[in-house]
Amino acid sequence: MEFKKSPDGGWGWVIVLVSFFTQFLCYGSPLAVGVLYIEWLDAFGEGKGKTAWVGSLASGVGLLARLGCGLLYTATVTITCQYFDSHRGLALGLISTGSSVGLFIYAALQRLLIEFYGLDGCLLIVGALALNILACGSLMRPLQPSDCPLPEKTALESAPDRYSIYSEKEKDLEENTNILGKSCSAEETCKSTFGSGGRKQESLLHKSPTTMAHSKETETYKKKVAEQTYFCKQLAKRKWQLYKNYCGETVALFKNKVFLALFIAIFLFDIGGFPPSLLMEDVARSSNVKEEELIMPLISIIGIMTAVGKLLLGILADFKWINTLYLYVATLIIMGLALCAIPFAKSYVTLAILSGILGFLTGNWSIFPYVTTKTVGIEKLAHAYGILMFFAGLGNSLGPPIVGWFYDWTQTYDIAFYFSGFCVLLGGFILLLAALPSWHTCSRLLPKPAPTTFLYKVTSNV
């Protein structure tokens, strides 16, 4: 299906606005779950690894909330990519700042709500606020397919399919009717052979109007059964064909080495990159940082800098002289190093600086759809992005419990954040190796030496 040319404006800016508020309402509370995490530790008295499962599954609302957030995020990103082409990086940067602004506001809001209404009341109010997503969704209008007529070749090619389907339908109907007819004739033969009266009663029955009506109803019943059988066969064939096509497209995506590396990188990135937003408040408490020193919550710093990072990185992605894939790789590598530096931070100032760096680099979410589009194309964006977001959500769910288990095992966050930094670094280097030109390609570009020529002197037989 071909879509109209991206308008790069117009109703697209309405799409940007409602997508911004959608991500604000959808992701603000889950990303600010670190405030609730402290409350859950005190309320349940469980280990950090077990309690972190609650925060990793969308702020304790449940797995359905994580599923809904994933669907909303994919929808806002896909429709924005359809509406924008030359300003796609800026548009993606603007909508993705919604979650960061939501993180900043919800971090302070949830603290106030817990003080006034308790933990349960806070979650009820946050859920009620999320219902405003329905109003945002009502303003989204996907681009209509192009009005240009299909090529003549396509129309001609589709004609034999219609005739083959028609002939197949007639054939199936005939076969099913014949099967039913044979079974009915066999039953009548048994009745005429073993029944009392034999041929005389059979001839009388054939002459009866009731028997004629009964035979007509039997024919109608056989026809309906044949039609229903054909419908079920065609429905099963169609669903099986769609399933085969989806599996084939998925296999084709993973044959792209850059997409495969992107898949590994985003999974490892979410395992290692999400825990700071959940655990940074507890990291400060474990580092004996006093509450008087907390000028601003570390989660709020992460939220502010994530918004700045998303906007600036999105603007940088629009420059033609910047390779967006290498820019994304750079954010992964620097972020991995920053995660490894968290165990060395023992004061509020150093934790605040590292929180700002991590928040800014987490802003690479704004260029991730841009990178995916350049890798697979706009036509396959929804399919590819859905796969990537599924495993990104899986990494989000696994990361905090793993880090919490490391703390329960060692009673320190040091090894936990070394593990997180290693995961992000590994994903960045894998993607970098996949993005670099292969050695075989480089060797082909080298000038080949000129072939050596030999001069032979032919001797005379004389």
WOQUIZI-V511397 format. One line per field, one symbol per residue. ss: DSSP state (A for helix, B for strand, O for the rest). burial: + if it has 9 or more other ideal C-beta (glycine too) atoms within 8 Angstrom, else -. A space follows every 50 residues. Layout:
BEGIN
ss->???
burial->???
END
This chain:
BEGIN
ss->OOBOOOOOOOAAAAAAAAAAAAAAAAAAAAAOAAAAAAAAAAAAOOOAAA AAAAAAOOOOOOAAAAAAAAAAAAAAAAAAAAAOOOOAAAAAAAAAAAAA AAAAAAAAAAAAAAAAAAAAAAAAAAAAAAOOAAAAAOOOOOOOBOOOOO OAAAAAAAAAAAAAAAAAAAAAAAAAAAAAAAAAAAAAAAAAAAOOOAAA AAAAAAAOAAAAAAAAAAAAAAAAAAAAAAAAAAAAAAAAAAAAAAAAAA AAAAOOAAAAAAAAAAAAAAAAAOAAAAAAAAAAAAOOOOAAAOOOOAAA AAAAAAAAAAAAAAAAAOOOOOOAAAAAAAAAAAAAAAAAAAAAOOOAAA AAAAAAAAAAAAOOAAAAAAAAAAAAOOOOAAAAAAAAAAAAAAAAAAAA AAAAAAAAAAOOOAAAAAAAAAAAAAAAAAAAAAAOOOAAAAAAAOOOOO OOOOOOOOOOOO
burial->---+-+++---+--++-++++++++++++++++++++++++------+++ +++++++++++---++-+++-+++++++++++++--++++++++++++++ ++++++++-++-++--+-+-+++++++--+-++--++-++--+------- ----+-------------+--++--++--++--+-------+-------- ++--------++-----+---++-+++-++--++-----------+--++ --++-+-++++++++++++++++++++++++++++++-+----+--++++ ++++++++++++++++++-----++++++-+++++++++++++-+-++-+ +++++++++++++++++++++++-++---++-++++++++++++++++++ ++++++++---++-++++++++++++++++++-++------+-------- ------------
END
